[in-house]
């Protein structure tokens, strides 16, 4: 989980879609927003195990994720909005 200054952010692997989803909330207890897919299953050769990088700041969210295709770890970036 990551705090942007006005909301909490979480990323997780979605077992149904095979992608990585992001949700936000004003507090750790919720309520949490609807999931927003930030990485699709097929976009990187299968992807799993997202982990938010601790140096993420503000609305810039950096996270790592592993690829099934070659078992390598990628560093990814997204901007948290709304």
C-alpha positions in Angstrom: 0.0 0.0 0.0 1.2 3.5 -0.8 -0.1 6.9 0.5 -0.2 9.7 -2.1 -1.0 12.5 0.4 -4.8 12.3 0.1 -5.5 8.6 -0.5 -4.1 5.2 -0.1 -3.2 3.1 -3.2 -2.9 -0.7 -3.6 -1.9 -2.8 -6.5 -2.5 -6.5 -6.9 -2.5 -9.4 -9.3 -6.1 -10.1 -10.5 -6.5 -13.9 -10.7 -9.6 -13.5 -13.0 -8.1 -11.2 -15.7 -4.5 -12.1 -15.2 -3.5 -8.5 -15.1 -2.5 -6.0 -12.4 -5.2 -3.8 -10.9 -5.0 -0.6 -8.9 -7.5 0.7 -6.3 -7.6 3.9 -4.2 -9.2 4.8 -0.9 -9.3 7.7 1.6 -8.4 5.3 4.4 -6.8 1.8 4.7 -10.2 0.4 5.9 -12.0 1.6 2.7 -14.2 2.1 0.9 -11.9 1.1 -2.0 -12.5 2.3 -5.6 -13.5 0.0 -8.3 -10.4 -1.8 -9.8 -8.5 -0.1 -12.6 -6.4 -2.4 -14.7 -2.9 -0.9 -15.1 -1.2 -3.9 -16.8 -2.9 -6.4 -19.1 -2.1 -10.1 -18.9 -0.7 -10.3 -22.4 1.1 -7.0 -22.5 4.3 -8.4 -20.9 4.2 -12.2 -21.5 2.1 -12.9 -18.4 2.7 -10.9 -15.2 2.4 -11.5 -11.5 3.5 -10.4 -8.0 3.3 -6.6 -8.1 5.2 -4.7 -5.4 5.0 -0.9 -4.9 8.5 0.6 -4.8 9.0 2.4 -1.5 10.5 5.4 -3.2 7.2 6.2 -5.0 6.2 9.8 -4.3 3.0 11.8 -4.9 1.0 10.6 -7.8 3.9 8.8 -9.4 3.7 5.2 -8.6 6.6 2.9 -9.4 6.2 -0.8 -8.9 7.9 -4.1 -9.8 6.2 -7.1 -11.3 7.5 -10.5 -12.4 7.0 -12.0 -15.9 6.0 -15.6 -16.5 7.7 -15.7 -19.9 11.3 -15.4 -18.7 10.9 -15.0 -14.9 12.4 -11.6 -14.9 11.4 -8.6 -12.8 10.3 -5.4 -14.5 10.1 -1.8 -13.0 6.9 -0.2 -14.1 5.4 3.3 -13.6 1.8 4.7 -13.6 0.3 7.9 -12.5 -2.4 7.7 -9.9 -5.4 10.0 -10.7 -8.9 10.5 -9.5 
